[in-house]
Amino acid sequence: MKKGLYLLLLLVTLAVGSVYQINLLMALAIGEILLWICLALVSWRCRRHLKLGFEKRVAVVLRQEKAPCTLRAENTGRTAILRFRARLRYGYPWEKKPKKLLVYGALEGREVQLSRVELPAVSCGLLHLTLDRVRVYDWLGLTSSSFSKQKTEAWLAVLPPFQEVPVDLSYRSAGDSAALLLSSLPQQNGDSEEVRQLREYREGDPTRSIHWKQSARTQTLWVKEYEQQSDRLVELHLGLNRFAFSTPSQREGFYVILSALVHGLLRALPQIPVYWTDGEGRSQGMQLSSKEGSEPLLLLLYHLEQGEGLSPEHPAPPVAPPGRILRLDFTTGLQLLEDRKLLCSFSPKQYPQQLSCFTLQL
């Protein structure tokens, strides 16, 4: 609006001055042209000193209606940038057209500014972010200078909300796979409940395992972890099937259930190995610990889903000898199996209700 009015004033001044041969109006028109040129040079110079990007190339957030994204703007020159605008495009890779959001800001001389923008993150996965078409305005807002070739990209990794599948590790009658697992584990001389180590208390740990003397000395709750409890071995195998999800709800359910399953297993076990087969038939995997949780696995699967394969040299956790482990399989069809036997088949539409009342008994 301001730019249009200025140009209209310039044209009127030129027209009236040239028609009626008024030298004062002609001089005013020339001054307006020179001012326009000076302001254009100012916006061009400010544009050269503006560096705009993301604070992190990959940021991790939990799935929610609005997720925070932090932008970083820096002015490398001494001249203040009173106003700039950038176009932020965001969307999931499977969406046909990304959404757009205009971001505005201002910077003093040699200033670094962090701006928080809230974006909708309603699905698990990698939300692709792109900053382009940056436009810098002069002090009066009459002219602007833009550059659209320079693009800054980042990813917002959206994880499922924290949830745990209750895991019951009470071993069943002799002869089944769980009893076989118990008999195959190394036994200690004397009491099978010999303490293996002390660790910090986690929500859900039984109070009878609390080491009261150590807790009193350190003013922090510590629990006793027993040999029999910590040495149980469970392997989790993923049937990815090239991430062939038939519906978005099935894809969402896969990551939500997988996250809850991993958190539940890591509540009962200090670590679990996870395996899968890549598109070329190579066995790959990673070891998860209770300290890391499911985040490393989900981030890796997100990138694998986008076609960013691992190197052939990527090490997989060693496979335990037959009879010494309990094998769980979870597929993209939302089927959970124990030693090739179906435990539960989740529905893509009703998995939240199923998950809330499901207990994994091993």
C-alpha positions as CSV (number, residue, x, y, z in Angstrom):
1,M,0.0,0.0,0.0
2,K,2.7,2.4,1.0
3,K,4.8,1.5,-2.1
4,G,1.8,2.1,-4.4
5,L,1.1,5.5,-2.9
6,Y,4.7,6.6,-3.3
7,L,4.8,5.6,-6.9
8,L,1.5,7.3,-7.5
9,L,2.8,10.5,-6.0
10,L,6.0,10.3,-8.1
11,L,4.0,9.9,-11.3
12,V,1.7,12.8,-10.4
13,T,4.6,15.0,-9.6
14,L,6.3,14.1,-12.9
15,A,3.1,14.6,-14.9
16,V,2.2,18.0,-13.4
17,G,5.7,19.3,-13.5
18,S,6.3,18.3,-17.2
19,V,2.9,19.6,-18.4
20,Y,3.0,22.9,-16.7
21,Q,6.8,23.4,-16.8
22,I,7.1,23.8,-13.1
23,N,10.8,23.5,-12.2
24,L,10.1,23.0,-8.5
25,L,7.9,20.0,-9.2
26,M,10.4,18.6,-11.6
27,A,13.2,18.9,-9.0
28,L,10.9,17.3,-6.4
29,A,10.2,14.4,-8.8
30,I,14.0,13.9,-9.4
31,G,14.5,13.9,-5.6
32,E,11.8,11.3,-5.2
33,I,13.6,9.1,-7.8
34,L,16.9,9.5,-6.0
35,L,15.4,8.6,-2.7
36,W,13.9,5.5,-4.2
37,I,17.3,4.5,-5.6
38,C,19.0,5.1,-2.2
39,L,16.4,3.1,-0.4
40,A,16.7,0.2,-2.8
41,L,20.5,0.2,-2.2
42,V,19.8,0.1,1.5
43,S,17.5,-2.9,1.3
44,W,20.0,-4.6,-1.0
45,R,22.9,-4.0,1.4
46,C,20.8,-5.2,4.4
47,R,19.9,-8.3,2.5
48,R,23.5,-9.3,2.1
49,H,24.1,-9.1,5.8
50,L,21.0,-11.2,6.8
51,K,21.6,-14.9,7.6
52,L,18.4,-16.8,8.3
53,G,18.1,-20.4,9.2
54,F,17.0,-23.0,11.8
55,E,18.6,-23.4,15.2
56,K,18.8,-27.2,14.7
57,R,18.9,-29.2,11.5
58,V,16.9,-31.9,13.1
59,A,14.7,-31.1,16.1
60,V,12.7,-33.7,18.1
61,V,9.2,-33.0,19.5
62,L,6.3,-35.1,20.7
63,R,3.2,-35.3,18.6
64,Q,0.8,-32.5,19.4
65,E,-1.5,-30.0,17.7
66,K,1.2,-27.3,17.7
67,A,4.9,-28.1,17.9
68,P,7.6,-25.4,18.4
69,C,10.2,-24.7,15.8
70,T,13.0,-22.2,16.5
71,L,14.4,-19.9,13.7
72,R,17.8,-18.2,13.9
73,A,18.2,-14.8,12.4
74,E,21.6,-13.0,12.4
75,N,22.6,-9.5,11.2
76,T,26.3,-9.5,10.2
77,G,26.4,-5.8,9.3
78,R,26.2,-2.6,11.4
79,T,23.1,-1.3,9.7
80,A,19.8,-2.2,11.4
81,I,17.3,-4.4,9.5
82,L,14.0,-2.9,10.5
83,R,11.9,-5.5,8.7
84,F,12.3,-8.7,6.8
85,R,10.0,-11.5,5.7
86,A,10.6,-15.1,4.9
87,R,8.4,-17.9,3.6
88,L,8.4,-21.1,5.6
89,R,7.1,-24.2,3.9
90,Y,6.4,-27.3,5.9
91,G,4.9,-30.7,5.2
92,Y,5.3,-34.4,5.5
93,P,7.0,-36.2,2.5
94,W,3.8,-38.1,1.7
95,E,1.7,-34.9,1.4
96,K,1.2,-33.7,-2.1
97,K,1.6,-30.0,-1.4
98,P,3.4,-28.3,1.5
99,K,1.8,-25.6,3.6
100,K,3.1,-22.1,3.8
101,L,3.7,-19.6,6.6
102,L,5.1,-16.1,6.4
103,V,7.6,-15.2,9.1
104,Y,8.4,-11.6,10.0
105,G,11.3,-10.1,12.0
106,A,13.6,-7.2,12.7
107,L,17.3,-7.0,13.7
108,E,19.6,-4.3,15.2
109,G,23.2,-4.1,14.1
110,R,25.2,-7.3,14.6
111,E,22.3,-9.0,16.5
112,V,21.4,-12.7,16.7
113,Q,17.7,-13.4,17.3
114,L,15.8,-16.7,18.0
115,S,12.2,-16.7,17.0
116,R,9.8,-19.5,18.0
117,V,7.2,-20.6,15.4
118,E,4.4,-23.1,16.2
119,L,3.6,-25.6,13.5
120,P,1.0,-28.4,13.4
121,A,2.6,-31.7,14.1
122,V,-0.3,-34.2,14.1
123,S,1.4,-37.2,12.6
124,C,4.5,-39.2,13.6
125,G,7.4,-38.8,11.1
126,L,9.7,-36.3,9.7
127,L,8.2,-32.8,9.0
128,H,10.2,-31.2,6.3
129,L,10.9,-27.5,6.8
130,T,12.2,-25.1,4.1
131,L,12.9,-21.4,4.4
132,D,13.0,-19.5,1.1
133,R,12.0,-16.3,-0.6
134,V,13.5,-14.0,2.0
135,R,12.6,-10.4,1.5
136,V,14.3,-7.4,3.2
137,Y,12.7,-4.0,3.3
138,D,14.3,-0.6,3.6
139,W,13.8,1.7,6.6
140,L,10.7,3.3,5.2
141,G,9.2,0.1,3.8
142,L,9.1,1.5,0.2
143,T,11.5,-0.8,-1.5
144,S,12.7,-4.4,-0.8
145,S,15.3,-6.8,-2.0
146,S,14.7,-10.6,-2.1
147,F,16.6,-13.8,-2.9
148,S,14.8,-17.0,-3.6
149,K,17.6,-19.2,-4.8
150,Q,19.1,-19.7,-1.3
151,K,17.2,-22.4,0.6
152,T,17.6,-23.5,4.2
153,E,16.2,-26.9,5.1
154,A,15.6,-28.7,8.4
155,W,13.5,-31.6,9.8
156,L,11.2,-31.7,12.7
157,A,11.1,-35.3,14.0
158,V,7.6,-35.9,15.5
159,L,7.6,-38.7,18.0
160,P,4.5,-40.5,19.5
161,P,3.4,-39.3,23.0
162,F,5.1,-41.3,25.7
163,Q,3.2,-44.5,26.5
164,E,4.2,-47.9,27.9
165,V,2.8,-51.3,27.3
166,P,2.8,-53.2,30.6
167,V,5.1,-56.1,30.4
168,D,4.7,-59.1,32.7
169,L,7.9,-61.1,33.0
170,S,6.4,-63.9,35.2
171,Y,7.5,-67.2,33.7
172,R,4.9,-69.7,32.9
173,S,4.7,-73.5,33.2
174,A,7.7,-75.7,32.2
175,G,7.9,-76.6,28.6
176,D,6.9,-73.3,27.0
177,S,9.3,-70.7,25.5
178,A,9.5,-68.6,28.6
179,A,10.4,-71.5,30.9
180,L,13.0,-72.5,28.3
181,L,14.4,-69.0,28.5
182,L,14.7,-69.1,32.3
183,S,16.4,-72.5,32.3
184,S,18.9,-71.4,29.7
185,L,20.1,-68.3,31.7
186,P,23.2,-68.5,33.8
187,Q,22.4,-69.1,37.4
188,Q,24.3,-67.7,40.4
189,N,25.5,-69.8,43.3
190,G,23.1,-69.6,46.1
191,D,20.2,-67.2,45.9
192,S,18.9,-66.6,42.4
193,E,17.8,-63.2,43.5
194,E,21.3,-62.0,44.0
195,V,21.7,-58.2,43.5
196,R,23.4,-57.4,40.2
197,Q,23.6,-53.6,40.5
198,L,22.0,-50.5,41.9
199,R,20.3,-48.0,39.6
200,E,18.3,-44.8,40.1
201,Y,14.6,-45.3,40.7
202,R,12.2,-45.1,37.7
203,E,8.5,-44.5,38.0
204,G,6.7,-47.9,38.3
205,D,9.6,-49.7,40.1
206,P,8.3,-51.8,43.0
207,T,9.0,-50.1,46.4
208,R,10.3,-53.4,47.8
209,S,13.3,-53.1,45.5
210,I,14.4,-49.7,46.9
211,H,17.8,-49.7,48.5
212,W,17.0,-47.5,51.5
213,K,20.6,-47.1,52.9
214,Q,22.0,-45.9,49.5
215,S,18.9,-43.6,49.0
216,A,19.4,-42.0,52.4
217,R,23.1,-41.4,51.8
218,T,22.6,-39.7,48.4
219,Q,19.2,-38.2,48.9
220,T,18.1,-39.9,45.7
221,L,16.0,-43.1,45.4
222,W,18.0,-46.1,44.3
223,V,16.6,-49.6,43.5
224,K,18.2,-53.0,43.5
225,E,18.4,-54.9,40.2
226,Y,18.6,-58.6,40.5
227,E,20.5,-61.0,38.3
228,Q,17.4,-63.0,37.3
229,Q,15.6,-59.8,36.4
230,S,18.4,-58.1,34.4
231,D,19.6,-61.1,32.4
232,R,16.4,-62.0,30.7
233,L,16.9,-61.7,27.0
234,V,14.2,-60.6,24.5
235,E,14.8,-59.7,20.9
236,L,12.5,-57.5,18.9
237,H,12.3,-58.1,15.1
238,L,10.5,-55.6,12.9
239,G,8.7,-56.7,9.7
240,L,9.0,-53.4,7.8
241,N,7.9,-54.7,4.4
242,R,9.4,-51.6,2.7
243,F,7.1,-49.5,4.9
244,A,4.1,-50.5,2.8
245,F,1.3,-48.8,4.8
246,S,-2.2,-49.0,3.3
247,T,-3.6,-46.1,5.2
248,P,-2.2,-43.1,7.2
249,S,-3.8,-44.5,10.4
250,Q,-2.0,-47.8,9.9
251,R,1.3,-45.9,9.6
252,E,0.6,-43.9,12.7
253,G,-0.4,-47.0,14.6
254,F,2.8,-48.7,13.8
255,Y,5.0,-46.0,15.3
256,V,2.7,-45.4,18.3
257,I,2.5,-49.1,19.2
258,L,6.2,-49.7,18.5
259,S,7.2,-46.8,20.8
260,A,4.9,-48.1,23.6
261,L,6.2,-51.6,23.2
262,V,9.9,-50.5,23.4
263,H,9.3,-48.4,26.5
264,G,7.4,-51.2,28.2
265,L,10.2,-53.7,27.4
266,L,12.9,-51.3,28.6
267,R,11.0,-50.8,31.8
268,A,11.4,-54.5,32.6
269,L,14.8,-55.1,30.9
270,P,18.0,-53.0,30.9
271,Q,18.4,-53.3,27.1
272,I,16.9,-55.0,24.1
273,P,18.3,-55.7,20.6
274,V,16.1,-54.7,17.6
275,Y,16.5,-56.2,14.2
276,W,15.1,-55.7,10.7
277,T,15.9,-56.5,7.1
278,D,16.6,-53.8,4.6
279,G,15.4,-53.6,1.0
280,E,18.4,-55.7,-0.2
281,G,17.9,-58.5,2.3
282,R,20.7,-57.4,4.7
283,S,20.1,-57.9,8.4
284,Q,20.4,-54.7,10.3
285,G,19.6,-53.5,13.8
286,M,20.5,-51.6,16.9
287,Q,20.8,-52.0,20.6
288,L,18.4,-50.0,22.8
289,S,19.0,-49.2,26.5
290,S,16.6,-47.9,29.1
291,K,18.5,-44.6,29.2
292,E,17.8,-43.9,25.5
293,G,14.3,-45.2,25.1
294,S,12.7,-45.6,21.7
295,E,13.9,-42.2,20.3
296,P,17.0,-43.5,18.5
297,L,15.1,-46.3,16.9
298,L,12.2,-44.1,15.7
299,L,14.5,-41.5,14.2
300,L,16.4,-44.2,12.3
301,L,13.2,-45.7,11.0
302,Y,11.9,-42.3,9.9
303,H,15.0,-41.8,7.8
304,L,14.9,-45.3,6.4
305,E,11.3,-44.7,5.4
306,Q,12.4,-41.7,3.4
307,G,14.9,-43.9,1.5
308,E,18.0,-42.9,3.4
309,G,19.5,-46.4,3.7
310,L,22.2,-47.4,6.2
311,S,25.6,-48.3,4.9
312,P,26.2,-52.1,4.4
313,E,28.8,-51.9,7.2
314,H,26.3,-50.7,9.7
315,P,26.7,-53.2,12.6
316,A,23.8,-55.1,13.9
317,P,23.7,-56.4,17.5
318,P,25.0,-60.0,17.8
319,V,22.3,-62.7,17.7
320,A,22.0,-64.9,20.8
321,P,22.2,-68.7,20.4
322,P,18.9,-70.5,19.7
323,G,17.0,-71.3,22.9
324,R,18.5,-68.5,24.9
325,I,16.2,-65.7,23.8
326,L,12.6,-64.9,23.5
327,R,11.7,-63.5,20.1
328,L,9.0,-60.9,19.5
329,D,8.0,-59.8,16.0
330,F,6.1,-56.6,15.1
331,T,5.0,-55.9,11.6
332,T,3.7,-53.0,9.6
333,G,0.4,-54.8,9.5
334,L,0.2,-54.1,13.3
335,Q,0.6,-57.8,14.2
336,L,2.6,-58.7,17.4
337,L,4.0,-62.3,17.5
338,E,5.9,-64.3,20.1
339,D,8.1,-67.0,18.6
340,R,6.1,-66.8,15.4
341,K,2.8,-67.2,17.2
342,L,0.3,-64.4,17.0
343,L,-0.2,-62.5,20.3
344,C,-2.3,-59.6,19.1
345,S,-3.5,-58.0,15.9
346,F,-4.1,-54.3,16.3
347,S,-6.7,-52.5,14.3
348,P,-5.5,-49.3,12.4
349,K,-8.6,-47.5,13.6
350,Q,-9.0,-48.9,17.1
351,Y,-5.4,-49.4,18.2
352,P,-5.5,-46.6,20.9
353,Q,-8.3,-48.5,22.8
354,Q,-6.6,-51.8,22.2
355,L,-3.2,-50.5,23.4
356,S,-4.7,-49.0,26.6
357,C,-5.9,-52.4,27.8
358,F,-3.1,-54.6,26.4
359,T,-0.6,-56.3,28.6
360,L,2.4,-58.2,27.2
361,Q,2.9,-61.4,29.1
362,L,6.2,-63.2,28.6
